[in-house]
């Protein structure tokens, strides 16, 4: 009887190990942060988020001790005019990536509260799925205005 109990528990552990998702559900790559242009107070951020899980991930907010406010935005064209539209959340489908890049989704880093000069190390906290947290760092770079 004891042997059957051990075999059953071992089988349950193997099944649980096979169904568990390895690693973290959210990863990030290509983080680039650019200092504000002259006469601008907002820095801009680009990155690519990767959903490594089997379920959709909701990015709820992004914060930093270096900035009082970070918003996710998307550039949209209306009547031939480019406008920024705030995104309260973004959803990344299972096994997919979501790119924040110039001319599309991007981060607006506003209300600097600490050193945010070119060369400063900036830490971003990416809050997802009601409690998930991914912390990444990047160096603030010089932004060149579009011609």
Backbone as JSON, one array per atom type, in Angstrom:
{
  "sequence": "XXXXXXXXXXXXXXXXXXXXXXXXXXXXXXXXXXXXXXXXXXXXXXXXXXXXXXXXXXXXXXXXXXXXXXXXXXXXXXXXXXXXXXXXXXXXXXXXXXXXXXXXXXXXXXXXXXXXXXXXXXXXXXXXXXXXXXXXXXXXXXXXXXX",
  "N": [[0.82, -1.19, 0.0], [1.93, 1.25, 0.81], [3.87, 1.55, -1.17], [2.29, 1.87, -3.46], [1.13, 4.33, -2.86], [3.41, 6.0, -2.9], [4.18, 5.72, -5.61], [1.93, 6.83, -6.88], [2.02, 9.5, -5.9], [4.51, 10.25, -7.0], [3.89, 10.11, -9.74], [1.98, 12.17, -9.9], [3.6, 14.37, -9.29], [5.32, 14.36, -11.53], [3.5, 14.91, -13.61], [2.66, 17.47, -12.81], [5.08, 18.86, -13.03], [5.49, 18.76, -15.77], [3.44, 20.36, -16.75], [3.9, 22.86, -15.74], [4.89, 26.23, -16.34], [8.01, 27.08, -17.55], [10.46, 29.4, -16.34], [10.16, 33.02, -16.53], [7.1, 34.79, -17.25], [7.11, 37.18, -18.72], [9.34, 38.94, -20.74], [11.87, 41.3, -21.8], [13.33, 43.23, -24.45], [15.71, 45.19, -26.35], [15.65, 47.8, -25.1], [15.42, 51.24, -25.19], [16.03, 54.48, -24.2], [15.37, 57.89, -24.56], [16.54, 61.16, -24.09], [14.77, 64.27, -23.43], [13.96, 66.43, -26.19], [15.17, 69.72, -27.11], [13.28, 72.29, -25.62], [11.32, 70.56, -24.83], [9.76, 68.57, -22.32], [9.46, 65.93, -21.9], [10.8, 62.69, -21.9], [11.41, 59.89, -24.09], [10.57, 56.45, -24.61], [11.47, 53.28, -25.93], [10.9, 49.82, -26.54], [10.81, 46.21, -26.62], [8.41, 43.91, -25.75], [8.01, 40.59, -24.62], [5.84, 37.92, -24.51], [6.11, 35.07, -22.84], [4.44, 33.15, -21.99], [1.54, 30.92, -21.87], [-0.79, 32.29, -21.93], [-2.7, 35.33, -22.39], [-1.04, 38.42, -21.58], [-1.44, 41.27, -19.6], [-0.27, 44.47, -19.7], [-0.19, 46.74, -17.27], [0.85, 49.11, -16.21], [3.73, 51.29, -16.24], [6.45, 52.26, -14.34], [8.83, 54.44, -12.65], [11.42, 55.44, -10.45], [12.74, 57.61, -11.31], [11.03, 59.21, -12.72], [7.99, 61.04, -12.45], [5.73, 60.3, -13.79], [4.85, 57.89, -16.13], [3.65, 57.13, -19.25], [1.93, 54.95, -21.47], [1.73, 55.26, -24.89], [0.25, 55.65, -28.18], [0.95, 56.42, -31.52], [-1.31, 57.82, -33.69], [-2.89, 58.38, -36.84], [-5.02, 60.89, -37.77], [-7.19, 62.38, -39.93], [-5.03, 63.06, -41.51], [-3.21, 64.02, -39.68], [-0.74, 63.44, -37.27], [-1.24, 62.12, -34.08], [-0.95, 61.66, -30.53], [-2.16, 59.0, -28.63], [-3.27, 58.01, -25.51], [-2.68, 54.89, -23.9], [-4.37, 52.96, -21.77], [-3.91, 50.32, -20.92], [-2.01, 47.57, -22.28], [-2.26, 44.59, -24.19], [-0.62, 41.54, -24.53], [-0.5, 38.89, -26.64], [-0.43, 35.27, -26.14], [2.8, 33.84, -26.45], [3.65, 35.85, -28.12], [5.13, 38.98, -29.28], [5.41, 42.46, -28.49], [6.03, 45.49, -29.87], [7.36, 48.6, -28.93], [7.91, 51.43, -30.58], [9.33, 54.12, -32.57], [6.89, 56.16, -34.1], [4.8, 54.48, -33.56], [3.51, 52.51, -30.95], [4.71, 53.76, -27.85], [6.67, 54.91, -25.03], [6.04, 57.61, -22.87], [7.97, 59.5, -20.86], [7.61, 61.37, -18.14], [7.76, 64.31, -15.98], [10.41, 64.45, -14.55], [12.17, 63.22, -11.72], [14.56, 62.61, -10.65], [18.05, 62.11, -11.47], [18.14, 62.36, -14.84], [19.64, 62.87, -17.0], [21.51, 62.64, -20.11], [23.24, 59.63, -20.29], [22.58, 58.81, -17.75], [21.57, 56.14, -15.59], [18.59, 54.48, -15.85], [15.89, 53.01, -14.22], [13.2, 50.94, -14.97], [9.98, 49.88, -13.98], [7.91, 47.38, -14.86], [4.62, 46.74, -14.69], [2.4, 44.09, -14.54], [-0.46, 41.98, -15.15], [-1.96, 42.16, -12.61], [-0.11, 42.2, -10.31], [2.26, 41.09, -11.23], [5.69, 41.81, -11.87], [8.28, 43.26, -13.67], [11.56, 44.26, -13.77], [13.68, 46.49, -15.36], [16.67, 48.01, -16.67], [18.16, 50.85, -18.26], [20.3, 53.0, -20.18], [20.09, 56.5, -20.42], [19.84, 58.1, -23.5], [21.01, 60.36, -26.11], [18.66, 62.15, -27.97], [17.97, 62.59, -31.35], [16.57, 65.12, -33.28], [13.89, 64.66, -35.65], [14.26, 65.12, -39.16]],
  "CA": [[0.0, 0.0, 0.0], [2.83, 2.39, 0.87], [4.51, 1.66, -2.48], [1.3, 2.46, -4.38], [1.01, 5.74, -2.49], [4.6, 6.69, -3.4], [4.1, 5.75, -7.07], [0.89, 7.8, -7.24], [2.56, 10.85, -5.65], [5.55, 10.49, -7.99], [3.21, 10.38, -11.01], [1.38, 13.51, -9.8], [4.69, 15.34, -9.39], [5.78, 14.41, -12.92], [2.48, 15.62, -14.39], [2.73, 18.89, -12.43], [6.31, 19.42, -13.6], [5.33, 18.88, -17.23], [2.47, 21.39, -17.09], [4.35, 24.15, -15.23], [5.58, 27.07, -17.32], [9.35, 27.39, -17.09], [10.91, 30.78, -16.45], [9.26, 34.14, -16.29], [6.16, 34.94, -18.35], [7.34, 38.41, -19.48], [10.73, 39.37, -20.91], [11.98, 42.55, -22.56], [14.57, 43.41, -25.21], [15.85, 46.44, -27.12], [15.21, 48.98, -24.34], [16.11, 52.48, -25.56], [15.43, 55.66, -23.6], [15.95, 59.09, -25.16], [16.32, 62.4, -23.35], [13.89, 65.22, -24.12], [14.5, 67.39, -27.15], [15.11, 71.1, -26.65], [11.92, 72.84, -25.43], [10.4, 69.48, -24.47], [10.01, 68.11, -20.96], [9.22, 64.49, -21.83], [11.69, 61.74, -22.55], [10.65, 58.86, -24.8], [11.14, 55.12, -24.45], [11.1, 52.21, -26.86], [11.31, 48.5, -26.08], [9.99, 45.11, -27.12], [7.96, 43.01, -24.69], [7.79, 39.23, -25.11], [5.0, 37.07, -23.66], [6.64, 33.71, -22.89], [3.46, 32.26, -21.37], [0.46, 30.36, -22.69], [-1.99, 33.1, -21.7], [-2.47, 36.76, -22.64], [-0.51, 39.23, -20.49], [-1.88, 42.66, -19.63], [0.66, 45.45, -19.14], [-1.08, 47.7, -16.62], [1.52, 50.4, -16.06], [5.19, 51.3, -16.16], [6.83, 53.33, -13.42], [10.25, 54.62, -12.4], [11.7, 56.45, -9.43], [13.32, 58.76, -12.01], [9.97, 60.0, -13.36], [6.72, 61.07, -11.73], [4.64, 59.73, -14.59], [5.19, 57.25, -17.4], [2.43, 56.71, -19.94], [2.04, 54.21, -22.73], [1.01, 56.0, -25.94], [0.33, 55.15, -29.55], [0.78, 57.45, -32.53], [-2.38, 57.51, -34.65], [-3.08, 59.41, -37.86], [-6.42, 61.27, -37.96], [-7.31, 63.49, -40.88], [-3.7, 63.41, -41.99], [-2.4, 64.6, -38.61], [-0.29, 62.46, -36.27], [-1.61, 62.46, -32.71], [-0.67, 60.63, -29.53], [-3.33, 58.51, -27.91], [-2.87, 57.26, -24.33], [-3.11, 53.49, -23.82], [-4.45, 52.62, -20.34], [-3.26, 49.01, -20.8], [-1.78, 46.87, -23.54], [-2.34, 43.14, -24.03], [0.3, 40.78, -25.39], [-1.05, 37.55, -26.82], [0.51, 34.2, -25.77], [3.87, 33.53, -27.39], [3.84, 36.97, -29.04], [5.91, 40.14, -28.86], [4.79, 43.75, -28.75], [7.1, 46.47, -30.02], [7.17, 50.03, -28.71], [8.9, 51.99, -31.5], [8.99, 55.43, -33.13], [5.79, 56.13, -35.04], [3.78, 53.53, -33.11], [3.42, 52.52, -29.49], [5.92, 54.26, -27.23], [6.54, 55.38, -23.65], [6.31, 59.01, -22.58], [8.51, 59.58, -19.51], [7.36, 62.77, -17.79], [7.99, 64.77, -14.62], [11.64, 63.88, -14.0], [12.31, 63.42, -10.28], [15.95, 62.3, -10.3], [18.97, 62.3, -12.59], [17.65, 61.8, -16.11], [20.49, 63.41, -18.06], [22.14, 61.66, -21.0], [24.21, 58.82, -19.57], [22.02, 58.33, -16.48], [20.98, 54.8, -15.58], [17.17, 54.6, -15.53], [15.23, 51.73, -13.94], [11.76, 50.9, -15.26], [9.22, 48.78, -13.39], [6.79, 47.04, -15.73], [3.6, 46.08, -13.87], [1.51, 43.32, -15.41], [-1.34, 40.93, -14.62], [-2.34, 42.33, -11.2], [0.89, 41.78, -9.34], [3.53, 40.74, -11.86], [6.62, 42.93, -11.95], [9.54, 43.05, -14.38], [12.4, 45.44, -13.6], [14.74, 46.6, -16.37], [17.44, 49.25, -16.63], [18.74, 51.3, -19.53], [21.01, 54.27, -20.11], [19.46, 57.59, -21.16], [20.62, 58.44, -24.69], [20.68, 61.6, -26.79], [17.66, 62.0, -29.05], [18.21, 63.48, -32.48], [15.28, 65.48, -33.86], [13.59, 64.23, -37.02], [14.49, 66.2, -40.14]],
  "C": [[0.87, 1.26, 0.0], [3.51, 2.62, -0.47], [3.56, 2.27, -3.5], [1.15, 3.95, -4.12], [2.2, 6.54, -3.04], [4.58, 6.8, -4.93], [3.08, 6.78, -7.54], [1.39, 9.23, -7.04], [3.64, 11.21, -6.66], [4.93, 10.84, -9.35], [2.58, 11.77, -11.01], [2.46, 14.58, -9.93], [5.21, 15.47, -10.82], [4.79, 15.17, -13.79], [2.53, 17.11, -14.08], [3.96, 19.55, -13.03], [6.19, 19.63, -15.1], [4.38, 20.01, -17.62], [2.9, 22.77, -16.59], [5.08, 24.92, -16.33], [6.97, 27.4, -16.79], [9.65, 28.87, -17.23], [9.84, 31.81, -16.18], [8.33, 34.33, -17.49], [6.45, 36.14, -19.26], [8.82, 38.71, -19.53], [10.74, 40.62, -21.78], [13.31, 42.56, -23.3], [14.56, 44.79, -25.85], [15.33, 47.67, -26.38], [16.08, 50.16, -24.73], [15.34, 53.64, -24.96], [16.15, 56.88, -24.14], [15.54, 60.33, -24.38], [15.41, 63.34, -24.13], [14.65, 66.08, -25.13], [14.45, 68.77, -26.53], [13.67, 71.58, -26.65], [10.88, 71.76, -25.14], [10.75, 69.03, -23.06], [9.87, 66.6, -20.84], [10.31, 63.72, -22.56], [10.81, 60.69, -23.22], [11.36, 57.52, -24.63], [10.59, 54.14, -25.47], [11.62, 50.89, -26.29], [10.44, 47.46, -26.77], [9.69, 44.18, -25.96], [7.61, 41.66, -25.3], [6.97, 38.44, -24.09], [5.46, 35.62, -23.85], [5.63, 32.69, -22.38], [2.45, 31.73, -22.38], [-0.84, 31.12, -22.53], [-1.68, 34.55, -22.04], [-1.92, 37.45, -21.39], [-0.98, 40.66, -20.67], [-0.83, 43.53, -18.95], [-0.22, 46.57, -18.59], [-0.46, 49.07, -16.47], [3.02, 50.19, -16.07], [5.56, 52.49, -15.29], [8.35, 53.36, -13.27], [10.42, 55.64, -11.29], [12.3, 57.7, -10.06], [12.27, 59.69, -12.62], [8.69, 59.91, -12.54], [5.6, 60.39, -12.47], [5.22, 59.12, -15.87], [3.89, 56.75, -18.01], [2.78, 55.92, -21.19], [1.16, 54.96, -23.74], [1.12, 55.25, -27.26], [0.12, 56.33, -30.49], [-0.29, 56.98, -33.51], [-2.5, 58.67, -35.62], [-4.58, 59.64, -38.02], [-6.47, 62.5, -38.85], [-5.94, 63.99, -41.32], [-2.77, 63.99, -40.94], [-2.03, 63.51, -37.6], [-0.63, 62.97, -34.88], [-1.2, 61.32, -31.79], [-1.95, 60.29, -28.8], [-2.82, 57.67, -26.73], [-3.45, 55.85, -24.37], [-3.17, 53.12, -22.34], [-3.8, 51.28, -20.02], [-2.92, 48.53, -22.2], [-1.78, 45.37, -23.24], [-1.4, 42.49, -25.03], [-0.22, 39.35, -25.44], [0.0, 36.49, -26.47], [1.55, 33.94, -26.86], [4.19, 34.65, -28.36], [4.74, 38.04, -28.44], [5.16, 41.4, -29.24], [5.89, 44.8, -28.74], [6.6, 47.88, -29.74], [8.28, 50.7, -29.51], [8.42, 53.35, -32.01], [7.88, 55.27, -34.17], [4.67, 55.18, -34.67], [3.59, 53.65, -31.61], [4.76, 52.99, -28.93], [5.63, 54.66, -25.79], [6.85, 56.86, -23.59], [6.72, 59.08, -21.11], [8.49, 61.04, -19.09], [7.65, 63.04, -16.32], [9.24, 64.14, -14.0], [11.8, 64.22, -12.52], [13.74, 63.16, -9.81], [16.8, 62.51, -11.55], [18.46, 61.58, -13.83], [18.47, 62.32, -17.29], [21.04, 62.28, -18.93], [23.24, 60.94, -20.22], [23.71, 58.28, -18.24], [21.44, 56.93, -16.64], [19.54, 54.92, -15.06], [16.6, 53.19, -15.32], [13.74, 51.87, -14.2], [11.16, 49.69, -14.57], [7.99, 48.55, -14.25], [5.81, 46.19, -14.93], [2.61, 45.38, -14.79], [0.69, 42.32, -14.6], [-1.56, 40.99, -13.11], [-1.33, 41.75, -10.22], [2.22, 41.37, -9.93], [4.4, 41.98, -12.0], [7.89, 42.49, -12.66], [10.33, 44.34, -14.27], [13.53, 45.39, -14.62], [15.44, 47.94, -16.22], [18.0, 49.56, -18.0], [19.4, 52.65, -19.3], [20.29, 55.31, -20.97], [20.4, 58.02, -22.29], [20.18, 59.8, -25.24], [19.68, 61.31, -27.89], [17.96, 63.03, -30.12], [16.87, 63.83, -33.09], [15.12, 64.97, -35.29], [13.8, 65.41, -37.96], [13.28, 66.43, -40.99]]
}
